[in-house]
Amino acid sequence: FGKMLTERGHKVSVLAVDPSSSTSGGSLLGDKTRMTELSRDMNAYIRPSPTRGTLGGVTRTTNEAILLCEGGGYNVVLVETVGVGQSEFAVADMVDMFILVLPPAGGDELQGIKRGIIEMADLVVINKADGDLTVPARRIQAEYVSAMKLLRKRSKVWRPKVMRISAKTGEGISDMWDKMTEFRDLMLTSGELIAKRRKQQKVWMWNLIQENMLEHFRSHLAVKDKIPLLEEKVLSGVLSPGLAADLLLKAFKDGL
């Protein structure tokens, strides 16, 4: 997909959010290595970002990186999430279009996907629609088309689409880009895109405040030493989580 865009004259930036280990804090940083051809393209920039557990996988700097890439002349910025946890919800608040890419897996497909993530999707893409998976991909596409009709409409000008592609054969890739540009044009013309971006900046501001306040709270001298003891009491059932939280908040306020 990225190579197709650069061949058409676009400058492409890929911000790939890489999963970090909750145990060691290390990350694979393998996103760049699996995009070998694109990483050698002079019109492409790939930036792997370890999650470090921040905002469910989207690092604090990702939002700023998007703005820098746009300012640097990259007219297509792709943000790839780890695909699990809260990273999708965080990235939805910093991109113009949210695309959910799914494999044609078998059995209970719809039940396996969180409804909240489907509701955020502007485009659902069934990948690997080739070979033996062609028929399952068509079936799942039909299931998602039916499911999407039941969701609340979020835009006055755009109804989320469901389509099939094959990254292996390239089938559907060009059509996917056409859908993306159609979405952009409709949202720009209606004014919804500008309104969405303004709302996103406000949401991101409060996300960063919450994140920094929590870190400040945990490291505060009046609270820091009390946390292990109260956590132990919650684990043993001596205190309820609510009461322990009240005690920590009181200690924090008294220490200000």
Secondary structure, DSSP 4 states (H G I P E B T S, - for coil): -HHHHHHTT--EEEEEEEPBPTTT--B---TTTT-HHHHT-TTEEEEEEE-TTGGGG--THHHHHHHHHHHTT-SEEEEE--SSTTHHHHHHTT-S--EEEE----SSTTTTS-HHHHHH-SEEEE---SGGGHHHHHHHHHHHHHHHTTSPP--SS---EEEE--TTT-TTHHHHHHHHHHHHHHHHHHTHHHHHHHHHHHHHHHHHHHHHHHHHHHH-HHHHTHHHHHHHHHHHTSS-HHHHHHHHHHHHHHT-
